[in-house]
Each structure stands twice: as C-alpha cells, then as structure tokens.
Amino acid sequence: MEQGSSGLRRLTQEIAKFGAVGALGTVVNFGVSNLLWHVTSLQAVRANVIATVVAIGVNYLGFRYFTYRDRDKSARTRELTLFLAFSLVGLVIENGVLYAAIYGFGWDSSLQRNIFKVVGIGLGTLFRFWSYRTWVFKALPAPEAVTDADAFLDAGASAPLGRRKAGQRVG
C-alpha cells in the first residue's frame, strides 16, 4: 500500500511542477499574444502562433531543468525532436480553437480571443502532459530494491515446510 501512496505522491509532485512551468509558459504566451494583438497589425491567429512558439521554448527549459530534471538525459536529440513534435500538435489544438472562434463564429473581440485562448491552452495542456510524460521525458527504470524484510519473507515462503518456524507466514 505504501508503494501506491508513494506513486501517487510522485504523480502529484509531477503535476504540480508541470503546472508551475505551464503557468509560466501561459503567462509568456498571453503576454506575447496580447502584445502582438495590440501593437502590430498581425492577424490574431498568426500572432498567437508566434506567442505559442515563444512559450514552447520557455516550457522546454522549465520541463527539462525543473519538472523532469531527474529523467533520462541520454538521448537529447530524440527528446527535443519529440518535444517539438508534440508541442506542434498542442500548438495546432490551441490555435485551432482560436481559429474556429474567430473565423467560424466571428468572435474576435479582445475578450473573446482571450477566452478561447484559455480553452485552447487547456485542451492543448491535457495533450501535452500526457505526451511529454509518456514519450518525451521518459522515467528512468526503477532500481531493483529488495528490502531485508522482503528477502526474509521470500526465503521463508520457499523453505520446506519442516524448516519453517511456527507462525511463519507463507507468501
């Protein structure tokens, strides 16, 4: 049971770290997109793509050196390639929602853009969390640790019946 709670604790910590890095990336994403929307004449979705790319760069640094710093670092080229590929899918999800809101429904006010940006980031984040932890920042194999108690119980369970002490557990 303790192993299960330990796994849940690790997952909770991972989600918290992922969220912290994601929050920073989201602030960067919103800041850059709103700056571009109000200072340039770029189309809304094009400006948002630029903002998303900047946030992806910030997020990679945060995930590699904070959230997943204990993960396998032996294949950085593979890691970065997968990160960029999955980030591109997240970018399409985020900007697809914004595109549909603006060009499909005509919702193009600053408030509406930001609302649908939140929806797009939310959907993209669910995909990114799953893909990054599953494919990009793979966990190192757990070391095979056998405690003395486990070894003792295993040895006792496999001992012939006549050699077990009274009251000794079997398996």
Long-range contacts (C-beta under 8 A, 24 or more apart in sequence): 14-67, 14-133, 15-129, 17-66, 17-67, 18-63, 18-67, 18-129, 18-132, 18-133, 20-62, 20-66, 20-67, 21-59, 21-62, 21-63, 21-66, 21-67, 22-59, 22-125, 24-58, 24-59, 24-62, 25-55, 25-56, 25-58, 25-59, 25-62, 26-55, 26-121, 28-54, 28-55, 28-58, 29-54, 29-55, 29-117, 29-121, 30-114, 30-117, 33-113, 33-117, 34-110, 34-114, 37-110, 37-113, 38-110, 44-98, 44-102, 44-108, 44-113, 45-95, 45-98, 45-99, 45-102, 45-103, 48-94, 48-95, 48-98, 48-113, 48-117, 49-91, 49-95, 52-90, 52-91, 52-94, 52-95, 53-91, 56-84, 56-87, 56-91, 59-87, 60-87, 63-132, 63-137, 64-137, 67-137, 68-132, 68-133, 68-137, 70-140, 71-137, 71-138, 71-139, 71-140, 72-137, 72-138, 72-139, 72-140, 79-136, 79-137, 82-135, 82-136, 83-132, 83-136, 86-127, 86-128, 86-131, 86-132, 86-135, 86-136, 87-128, 89-127, 89-131, 90-124, 90-125, 90-127, 90-128, 91-124, 93-120, 93-123, 93-124, 93-127, 94-120, 94-121, 94-123, 94-124, 95-120, 96-120, 97-123
